[in-house]
Amino acid sequence: MNDPEIDYKGYRIYAAPMCGNDGKWYGAYDITKDGTPIRSRTHVFPGFLYREAAAEDSIEQAKLEIDELVAFQGHSR
């Protein structure tokens, strides 16, 4: 299975769920902008029974983080 990659608000999200020692899948993702790494997260809770659910959750968590980055950039101008 290929992990999802999406563009969101000028950033690129790479989902990379990982299986924990407990057999559950945890979210993980990388965020880049113009090829430059911005954020990387691993073992994002909660854990899921299925890889696909953890991948979806990874994307949603990364979107929230990007929303915060964009909002912060708007305040620093």
N, C-alpha and C positions, 0 to 999 in steps of 0.2 A: 504494500500500500504506500502510495506517495502521500506525504504529509502536506496539508494545504498551505498555500502561500497566497496572500492577497495584498492588494494595494488599498491603502486607507488614508485619506487626507494628506497625501504626499509622502507617506511612509510605506515601507514594505514590511509585512508581517510573515514570518516563517514559523509555523507551528511545528513543535517537535516533542510530542508527548513521550513520557518515559514510564516504564514499569517499575514500581517500587518493590521493596523486599516483601511487602504484604500481598503482592499479586494484583494490586490496584494500579490503574493508570493515572498518572498525575500530569497536569499541564506543564508545558515548557514552551518558550518562544523566544525568538530573536526579533528585534525591530531595527530596521536600517532606514536611512534617508540618503538617497543618492549614492548608495553603496557603502556608506559609512555606518558602522555599528553604533546604535544609539542606546539600546537596552537589551539585556539578556536575562531571562528568568527561568528557573528550574524548580521542580517540585511544587507547582502551584496547587494549592488545595481548593476544593476537596478532591479526594480520589474517586475514580470511576471504575466500573467493572469493564468498560469497553474503551479501546483505544480511540475510536471515532468520537465518543463523547468527550474524552479528554482533549482531543484536537479541537473540537468545536469550542470548548470552554477556553482553551488557550487563545484562540482568535478573539473571543469576546473580552477576555481579560486584557489582551494587548490593545484592543480598541479603546478600552477605558483608560489605559495608560497614555495612549496617544492623545485622547481627548484632554487629559490633564496637561500634557506637554504643550498642546496647542493653546489651551486657555492660559497657561503660564506665560507663553511667548506673547500673547496678546496684552498681558498686564505689564510686561517689561518694556513696552515701547513708549 
